[in-house]
Amino acid sequence: MRKINPRQQEFADYFIELGNAEEAALRAGYSKAYARGQSYKLLANVGIKTYIENRMEELKSERVANQQEVLEYLSSIMRGEQQEEVLRGIGEGAQTIDDIDVSAKDRIKAAELLGRRYGMWTDKLKHEGAIPIIIEDDVSE
């Protein structure tokens, strides 16, 4: 990766946050004239572009659940290991937040999603491979 200076890195970080090159350039300390007319050049810089791509990939992996995480979460719901928050009225219009076990309906839905993932409930027969076709001539002349 090409080296970028601290101001370029600051621009790239602001651009990731804001999605606006002009505003990112202003916040990174570039002049108003440069930010307005030339900030697109910063995005064309190979070092900055590579930094932004790498940083976006890092953020994506931190924020997006992977398949294993989703399956583990669904399993914990199905097993009743999770709780959910509900509002309960305590009179005179006041409410309190209580933690309760996940409902049976939600546990069944988690089990259904897991079962679907593992192909436990298939309505159709899944066949892989070649199926020979035999045509019999049973019409008499």
N, C-alpha and C positions, 0 to 999 in steps of 0.2 A: 504494500500500500504506500502511495506517495505521502510524504509528510505534508501536513497542513499547519499553518501557524495558529496560535491561540484564538485570534479574532475570527479566522475562517471556521475553526471548530465551534466557536460560540454562535456564528451565523448558522452553521449546519444544525446545531442543537435547537436554536430558535425556529428554524425552518421546519424541523420535524414537529415541533410543538404547535406552530401556528399555521403552517401550510402556505404562507405568504412570503415570497422572497423579499419584497420591498420592506415589509414590517420587520422581518428577521434581520435584514441588513441594518436598519435603523437601530434596533435594540443591541446589535453587536458592535455598534459604535461607528459605522460608516456614515459619511456625510449624507444629508438629505438629497443632494443632487445626484450623488453616486447611487444611492438606494433607489431613487426614482427611475433613473435611466440605464443603469448598468448592473443591477443586482442579478439579472439573468446570467451574466458572465460567471458569477460565483457558482451558480448551479451547473454550468458547463465545465467547470474546473474538475479534472479527473480525480484529483485527491479528495475534493469535497464530495463529489458524486459517490465515490467509493465509500467514504466515511458514512454518508447518509444511508447507503444501501446496507452496509454492515450493521449500523445502529438500528435500522428498522427491522432487520432480521433478528437481532437480539431482543428487541422489544416484543416482537411477534411471539417468540418462543417463551418469553416470560408471562405474557398475558393470555395466550390461547391454550386451552386445555388440550392435551394430547389424548389419543385413544385409551391408553392405559388409565389415565386419570379419570376419564369419563366412566369407564367400566368399574373402577374401584368405587367411585361415588354412587353409581347406581346400585352396586352390591351393598354398600353400607346403608342405603335407604331401604332396600329390600329386607335386610336383616334387622331393621329397626334401630340402627345405631345413630341415626340423625334425629334432630329435633327441629321444630319450626316455631316461629314466633306468631302469636295470635293476640288480637286485642280483645280484652274482656271489659264489659261495662261494670263499673263499681258503684253506680248510682249518681244521680244528679248530673248526668251528662259527662262524667269523668270516666276515663279508661285507664287500664293498666296493660302492660305487655307481659304475657306469660309464655314460657317455653313449654311446648307439649310434644309428645311423641308424634312422629309422622303418621298420618292416617293410613288405614288399611287400603284405601283406594290408591293412595300414592305408592304404597309398597307393592301392590299388585301391578301397577303401571310400570314400576322399575323392573319387576320380575318379567313382565311381558317384553319390555325393551331388551333386556338381557337375553331372553329366550329367542327373540327374533334375531339378535346378533349372532347367536350360536346355531341358528337354524333348527331349533327344537320343534317349532310348529310350522310345518310346511304342508300347505294344502295341495300343492302340486308335486308330482314325482320328479325329482331332479335326476337326470340321467346324463352321464358324460361318456363319450365314446361314440363309436359308429354303430348304427342300428341297421342290420341288413334288411333290404327290401326284397321280398320274394313274390313274384307274380306268377300265379298258376293259370294256365290256360285250361279252363274247365268247360269251355263251350264246345259242344259236339257239332260236327258238320252235317 
